[in-house]
Amino acid sequence: MKKARLLLLLPVLFGMTACGPEKEPEFTIDKSLIFGMDDIYWQEKQWTHISFTQEHILFKALGVKSIRFWAHATWMLSDPTTVDQKNYQVARDSLDQIKDEGYQIIGMNHGSFKRPYEGELYSTTATAKPSRDLTPGSKYMRWLEDYEQSWCSLVQLFPEINYWEIDNETNNVDFMTKVGGGQYSLDEMAEITYDMMYYGSKGIHRGNPNAITVMGGLVVKSAANFLEKLYDMIFNVDGKGAWDSTNPDDYFQCAAWHPYMSGFSKRGFISLNNEIYNVVKEREGKDKKVFLTEAGINDANYSNDEAKCARFVKEMYEAARDDLYYVE
């Protein structure tokens, strides 16, 4: 399935309908930042065949206000503490060109270093994650320790980036496969995500105490159920928690998900997002900023011609701006 990489990089504060929260938000949402896009040229040149300078000209022409800056640790670093100077310099040149233009920038990393066996070199194999084993000194625990250090090193390379998105779609088998092959259950994905959010947040705040952490954007199909599982672990419901904090902000300070739709209706879009947000609101007892770090209309639905998709995307942004108070 092709995904249109249209980003609502604003904390997505959706305006609530009667079924949603009625209380005014306790945090600041800047709706002027609602229109965002990915900055990915320097990593995946084959997608665009243009320079990042041309890409940035396009951002300005389109009126982009927020940028999701792909900065995977496994591209910027050769191991959790060593900078890959060649790749880093390309990223640095791209960021330097836009950092003073007034954009809101959200850094995103869905890479991690794996070293399954003693003496084996670090592997950067795609987005696979090792199987959970909380035994001290286990391969999994060493992976989490490397994960924390990688985040610390990465964040220090880009001190001007204030928001950092921890991984991507961790309730999606495409981003949560087993090292060596195989798939995790949704419960297993939630357990590993819980660990990654905790260790990732520690690394980010060690590297930049003022940074704000963003949950890796979830696919919406299982997002509400997945969030319930995460909160059960964070709040140590039935002894499910493993770490010493029951404060959700120690795992993610902003929530995020990806409302791709095969078609579009304003009512359906609002309802979909409110259903997910209500889990955050009810479990935390407060409002929390949300980012829609990817969103779009599926063009594999052949009833969606170009004109219809253009109208749908416009209506989607308008709904996020006007009806979802928690989305920036």
C-alpha positions, 0 to 999 in steps of 0.5 A: 500500500502506498502512503502519501507522506503528508505530515501533520507535524503539529501537536494534534489537538483535535477539537472534540465532539460531544463524545470527546473531552470538553475541558479546555486544554492545559497546554499550548497548541499553536495551530499555525504550525498545522501543515508539515512535511518530511525532510528525507531527501538526504537519506533516500535520494532515490525517492526525489532526485532533487537536492535538499536545497530544492526540497527546501524551496518547495517547503517555502512555496507550499507554506510548510510550517513543521518539518519531521526531520529523519535522523536515524541513529544508525545513519548518524552513528557507526555505533552508539557513541561514534559519529559517522562523519560523512552521513552526519555532515549531509544531515547537518548541512540540510538542517543548517539550511532550514533551522533559522527559517522558523519551522517547528522541527521534530526529529525522528529515529527508528534505528537501533544497534543490535549486537546479538552475540559477544564479539559480534559487530553491531548490526543496523538491520532494518527495524527488527527488535530483539526478543524481550528478556529483562534478565540483567546482562541479557542481549535484550538489556544490552540492546536497551542500554545501547538504545539509551546511549544512541539517543543521547549521542544523536540528540547531542548532534542536533541541539537545535531540535526540541522535539524527538519522536521515539521510533515509528509505528511500533504497533505495526509488524513492518517496524516491530519484527523479530531479529532473525525473523518472525512476528511479535504479538500486539502484547509483545510489541507493547512490552518492547515499546514500553521499554523503548519509550523509557530508555529512549526518553532517558537517553534523550533527556540525558543528551538534552534536558530541555528536549520534548519526547514524542511517542513514535506515531502509531498506526490507528487500527490498533492504537487505542488498544495498544495505548491501553496496554502501554498505560497498564505497564506504565501504571504497573497494573497487575504488576505489569510494569518493569521500571521505576516510574509510573509517570507517563511523561517519563515515557512520552511527553507528546502522543502521536499516531498516523491517521491514514484513511482509504476514503474520507469523511470529516465525521469519521476522521474526528471520531477516529482521532477522538477515540484514540485521544480519549484513551490518553485523556482518561488514563492520564487524567489530563490533556496531552499534546498530540502530533499526527506525524504521518497522515494521508489518503490511500490512492490504492482506492481507485475511486479516489481520483486526483481531484477527490484526494486533493479535496480530502486532504484539504478537509483533513487539515481543516478538521485537524485545525478546527475540530481536534483541539489536542493536535498541533 
